[in-house]
């Protein structure tokens, strides 16, 4: 008769659970950690003196005027976040088909960067290089009058000028997000000619034509009018199905002088992050985009997920895939918890 009270031990040499039995041992053997030094906080900036504006699709994220932005960056620095990515919301009255305000000397965004660099010189400033905040059609460049598609070379010419103006204002890392062919080399050449040899290029090397950018476009005001079809950027952003093409883009950007390669979005493209990491000696960044942030918040609000645990797991996955740097709207909250 079998004695049900006694279970003989299995003859096991390896028992992996020994390294999981309590918090102390789990922490000791943990392979991947997200540090505050890994994080860049994106911020949306607006002109004028109006107070912070909540972005409905991005809980906890606001558009800030310059004064509010300076105070927020100071708070972030106090938490250990030493880099911010700035995105301007441009008044529709200043937009046109060519995005001319992007390279206007009176562009208030340049003044905001100068003020931030003057008051908090140790904070790294990342500035997006694309025309979508400035064009009235919302595309990342100027449109060819015949085909209606974004004109690659003409757009690159404007972006090189814009990147140089951003560098002159005090930007530490210009971040071309437009996915035009040849723009990294053109920007590097122009920066060097103008004496900005120390300005880095954080290249959106593999930016996919993702459905997860909607809240961001609301935040910067580049989305289409309500009821109109969503912008189709598939002629310049990457096909989500293509890994090899993403690696080609990353290699081209590296060859043209990029200092950091970025994959965007992050969570849906962990395989791309891993493959880019394996193929370069440059630092690799990943952007946890607005839709990724919004879906975690939405599921948590519905009671389907634990917000903090889902947030932390999502960031660990991005880091584990190979990202050295993570742009995330969760940066401030994570830094607060780590502190």
QUIUR-V803857 format. One record per residue. N is the residue number from 1. RES is the residue in three letters. BURIAL is b if it has 16 or more other C-alpha atoms within 10 Angstrom, else e. Layout:
n->[N | N]
res->[RES | RES]
burial->[BURIAL | BURIAL]
This chain:
n->[1 | 2 | 3 | 4 | 5 | 6 | 7 | 8 | 9 | 10 | 11 | 12 | 13 | 14 | 15 | 16 | 17 | 18 | 19 | 20 | 21 | 22 | 23 | 24 | 25 | 26 | 27 | 28 | 29 | 30 | 31 | 32 | 33 | 34 | 35 | 36 | 37 | 38 | 39 | 40 | 41 | 42 | 43 | 44 | 45 | 46 | 47 | 48 | 49 | 50 | 51 | 52 | 53 | 54 | 55 | 56 | 57 | 58 | 59 | 60 | 61 | 62 | 63 | 64 | 65 | 66 | 67 | 68 | 69 | 70 | 71 | 72 | 73 | 74 | 75 | 76 | 77 | 78 | 79 | 80 | 81 | 82 | 83 | 84 | 85 | 86 | 87 | 88 | 89 | 90 | 91 | 92 | 93 | 94 | 95 | 96 | 97 | 98 | 99 | 100 | 101 | 102 | 103 | 104 | 105 | 106 | 107 | 108 | 109 | 110 | 111 | 112 | 113 | 114 | 115 | 116 | 117 | 118 | 119 | 120 | 121 | 122 | 123 | 124 | 125 | 126 | 127 | 128 | 129 | 130 | 131 | 132 | 133 | 134 | 135 | 136 | 137 | 138 | 139 | 140 | 141 | 142 | 143 | 144 | 145 | 146 | 147 | 148 | 149 | 150 | 151 | 152 | 153 | 154 | 155 | 156 | 157 | 158 | 159 | 160 | 161 | 162 | 163 | 164 | 165 | 166 | 167 | 168 | 169 | 170 | 171 | 172 | 173 | 174 | 175 | 176 | 177 | 178 | 179 | 180 | 181 | 182 | 183 | 184 | 185 | 186 | 187 | 188 | 189 | 190 | 191 | 192 | 193 | 194 | 195 | 196 | 197 | 198 | 199 | 200 | 201 | 202 | 203 | 204 | 205 | 206 | 207 | 208 | 209 | 210 | 211 | 212 | 213 | 214 | 215 | 216 | 217 | 218 | 219 | 220 | 221 | 222 | 223 | 224 | 225 | 226 | 227 | 228 | 229 | 230 | 231 | 232 | 233 | 234 | 235 | 236 | 237 | 238 | 239 | 240 | 241 | 242 | 243 | 244 | 245 | 246 | 247 | 248 | 249 | 250 | 251 | 252 | 253 | 254 | 255 | 256 | 257 | 258 | 259 | 260 | 261 | 262 | 263 | 264 | 265 | 266 | 267 | 268 | 269 | 270 | 271 | 272 | 273 | 274 | 275 | 276 | 277 | 278 | 279 | 280 | 281 | 282 | 283 | 284 | 285 | 286 | 287 | 288 | 289 | 290 | 291 | 292 | 293 | 294 | 295 | 296 | 297 | 298 | 299 | 300 | 301 | 302 | 303 | 304 | 305 | 306 | 307 | 308 | 309 | 310 | 311 | 312 | 313 | 314 | 315 | 316 | 317 | 318 | 319 | 320 | 321 | 322 | 323 | 324 | 325 | 326 | 327 | 328 | 329 | 330 | 331 | 332 | 333 | 334 | 335 | 336 | 337 | 338 | 339]
res->[UNK | UNK | UNK | UNK | UNK | UNK | UNK | UNK | UNK | UNK | UNK | UNK | UNK | UNK | UNK | UNK | UNK | UNK | UNK | UNK | UNK | UNK | UNK | UNK | UNK | UNK | UNK | UNK | UNK | UNK | UNK | UNK | UNK | UNK | UNK | UNK | UNK | UNK | UNK | UNK | UNK | UNK | UNK | UNK | UNK | UNK | UNK | UNK | UNK | UNK | UNK | UNK | UNK | UNK | UNK | UNK | UNK | UNK | UNK | UNK | UNK | UNK | UNK | UNK | UNK | UNK | UNK | UNK | UNK | UNK | UNK | UNK | UNK | UNK | UNK | UNK | UNK | UNK | UNK | UNK | UNK | UNK | UNK | UNK | UNK | UNK | UNK | UNK | UNK | UNK | UNK | UNK | UNK | UNK | UNK | UNK | UNK | UNK | UNK | UNK | UNK | UNK | UNK | UNK | UNK | UNK | UNK | UNK | UNK | UNK | UNK | UNK | UNK | UNK | UNK | UNK | UNK | UNK | UNK | UNK | UNK | UNK | UNK | UNK | UNK | UNK | UNK | UNK | UNK | UNK | UNK | UNK | UNK | UNK | UNK | UNK | UNK | UNK | UNK | UNK | UNK | UNK | UNK | UNK | UNK | UNK | UNK | UNK | UNK | UNK | UNK | UNK | UNK | UNK | UNK | UNK | UNK | UNK | UNK | UNK | UNK | UNK | UNK | UNK | UNK | UNK | UNK | UNK | UNK | UNK | UNK | UNK | UNK | UNK | UNK | UNK | UNK | UNK | UNK | UNK | UNK | UNK | UNK | UNK | UNK | UNK | UNK | UNK | UNK | UNK | UNK | UNK | UNK | UNK | UNK | UNK | UNK | UNK | UNK | UNK | UNK | UNK | UNK | UNK | UNK | UNK | UNK | UNK | UNK | UNK | UNK | UNK | UNK | UNK | UNK | UNK | UNK | UNK | UNK | UNK | UNK | UNK | UNK | UNK | UNK | UNK | UNK | UNK | UNK | UNK | UNK | UNK | UNK | UNK | UNK | UNK | UNK | UNK | UNK | UNK | UNK | UNK | UNK | UNK | UNK | UNK | UNK | UNK | UNK | UNK | UNK | UNK | UNK | UNK | UNK | UNK | UNK | UNK | UNK | UNK | UNK | UNK | UNK | UNK | UNK | UNK | UNK | UNK | UNK | UNK | UNK | UNK | UNK | UNK | UNK | UNK | UNK | UNK | UNK | UNK | UNK | UNK | UNK | UNK | UNK | UNK | UNK | UNK | UNK | UNK | UNK | UNK | UNK | UNK | UNK | UNK | UNK | UNK | UNK | UNK | UNK | UNK | UNK | UNK | UNK | UNK | UNK | UNK | UNK | UNK | UNK | UNK | UNK | UNK | UNK | UNK | UNK | UNK | UNK | UNK | UNK | UNK | UNK | UNK | UNK | UNK | UNK | UNK | UNK | UNK | UNK | UNK | UNK | UNK | UNK | UNK | UNK | UNK | UNK]
burial->[e | e | e | e | e | e | e | e | e | e | e | e | e | e | e | e | e | e | e | e | e | e | e | e | e | e | e | e | e | e | e | e | e | b | e | b | e | b | b | b | b | b | b | b | b | b | b | e | e | e | e | e | e | e | b | e | b | b | e | e | b | b | b | b | b | b | b | b | b | b | e | e | b | b | e | b | b | e | b | b | b | b | b | b | b | b | b | b | b | b | e | e | e | e | b | e | e | b | b | b | b | b | b | e | e | e | b | b | b | b | b | b | b | b | b | b | b | e | e | e | e | e | b | b | b | b | b | b | b | b | b | b | b | b | b | b | b | b | b | b | b | b | b | e | e | e | e | e | b | b | b | b | e | e | b | b | e | b | b | b | b | b | b | b | b | b | b | b | b | b | b | b | b | b | b | b | b | b | b | b | b | e | b | b | b | b | b | b | b | b | b | e | e | e | e | b | e | e | b | b | b | b | b | b | b | b | b | b | b | b | e | b | b | b | b | b | b | b | b | b | b | b | b | b | e | e | e | e | e | e | e | e | b | e | e | b | b | b | b | b | e | e | b | e | e | b | b | e | b | b | b | b | b | b | e | b | b | b | b | b | b | b | b | b | b | b | b | e | b | b | e | b | b | b | b | b | b | e | e | e | e | e | b | b | b | b | b | b | b | b | b | b | b | b | e | b | b | b | e | b | e | e | e | e | e | e | b | b | e | e | b | e | e | b | b | e | b | b | b | b | b | b | b | b | b | b | b | b | b | b | b | b | e | b | b | e | e | e | e]
